[in-house]
């Protein structure tokens, strides 16, 4: 019986240095332009009494 093994190369960086080097190698044609952020459409999320009631007894379960 014959076994065939192959080496697999990981595409994930193993260190922050490798990640930075990978990012630095991205061609400028593929990099995002500095476009303005879209304006906020939805109102900001706020906590009301109904939200608080949903987690009122959370400590009992944790």
C-alpha positions, 0 to 999 in steps of 0.5 A: 500500500502506498501513501501519498502526502502533500505539503499544504501551504497556509495562506494565513499569516502566522505573525503580525509581521507577516500580516503587515507585509501581506497588506503592504503588498496589496496593489494600490489599484485594489485598495479602497479609496478614501471615500466619505462615510455614508450618512447615518440613516437610522436613528441611534440605538437607545436602551429603553425599559423594554430592553432592560426588562429582557436582561433584568435577570441575566445574572441569575443564568450566568 
